[in-house]
Amino acid sequence: MSKIIDKMEDPRETLDYSYEKQLELLQNVKRGVAEVATSKKRLQLQRAKLLQNSEKLDGQARDAIRADREDLARLALERKSAITSQITGLDQEIAGLEKEQEKLVAAEKRLSTKVEVFRTRKETIKAQYSAAEAQVRISESVSGISEEMADVGLAIERAENKTEDMKARSAALDELIEQGTLTDFTGGPDEIERELAAIGAESSIESELSRIKAEEGK
Amino acid sequence: MIIRIIGDGQYHVDSALVDSLNVIDNKIVEFVQNGDEQEYQANLAALIDTIKQHGQVVDDRELIESDIIVPPADMTLNEAREVFSGTGIFEG
């Protein structure tokens, strides 16, 4: 930055140029914050859809028990169990994005204040312009605000990378919700983990089945 | 001394605290070299907590350059390999 300043003949031009750049960057930051908020909304919408599906499956299991079709009820509860674990996963992601969003909003606010301070300082320096003194003040102000810009820019970049990943997951989820089926597409768990999860799901399905049976007097 | 925690703003930190921060910093360098992810993350969190607890938030209306820049708490071990090498982020 100091090289740019040295090349400029009039420090007042440097100040104005720098301020314009800051406003542009601030706009980018605002867009980044909005993008994270949109991603969160999207996940919340998917959560609501999954919840609806889960309630529907619960109703189907109940209908199946009434019709003495335990096999169908079991199938519905298996699907419900898969949906429940998807909802838990989404809850964690929504909470993560919520935190990210709060941090970004705070960073944006901090940056806006600093840009405003820079604007005021710029006007003061321009008014009291005396070349040598102004150069020193400009260097200090510009490097201070540049660092802040870089910091907030990086925070936005990190948040965007995280939401990119979620967007891909989110698109896959949308498709599965539309198809009405859900399978574990997240990958990850090995054979043993899958077996253990299946045992856990099985026992929760059994207890839910008994509960529904008892409620329906079967 | 002014320390910036990336994504978290700047803090005024008393020079007396720098020695203890340097101890944690050296540990982080070691854990990053050994690839010990758990210890690396615990110590990075400790470094950030110490700065936040003992430092004073720099007013939003101040425009100053930081003496030291500390990475964010969610920085992965791989990303950290570039930052925490040699003497770390604190000298010595």
Interface residues (C-beta under 8 A of the other chain):
Chain A: K103 A107 K109 R110 T113 K114 V117 F118 R121 E140 S141 S143 G144 I145 E147 E148 D151 V152 L154 A155 R158
Chain B: R4 I6 G7 D8 G9 D60 R61 E62 L63 I64 E65 S66 P72 D74
